């Protein structure tokens, strides 16, 4: 799937993966399943639409995001109006592209195989 076309919730999923987060284990999961990872919950993690979550990421990764935006944009870039209406979504797409490239693995939108995604290319 092309990163430039990602929409929530898949975009938020890929941002979480780019940040090294894993989905919080279900209640009652063993300590071994929990490990020492940093977690997110799909229900409350929305960096592509919530500036309190995505804004700090933009501030921290600005130079990388700027480079990706310059690569994508040009004088006849067809998404300029979309960018002006939802810049955070575009910043998150840039972040995912900086980490994984311009394409990511296709995932079911219902999230059934979110945690099965291989991240060896990170």
Secondary structure, DSSP 4 states (H G I P E B T S, - for coil): -BGGG--TTHHHHHHHHHTTEEEPPPTT--HHHHTT-EEE-TTT--TTT-HHHHHHHHHHHHHHHHHHHHHH--TT-TTHHHHHH-HHHHHHHHHHHHHH-SB-----TT-TTGGG---TT-
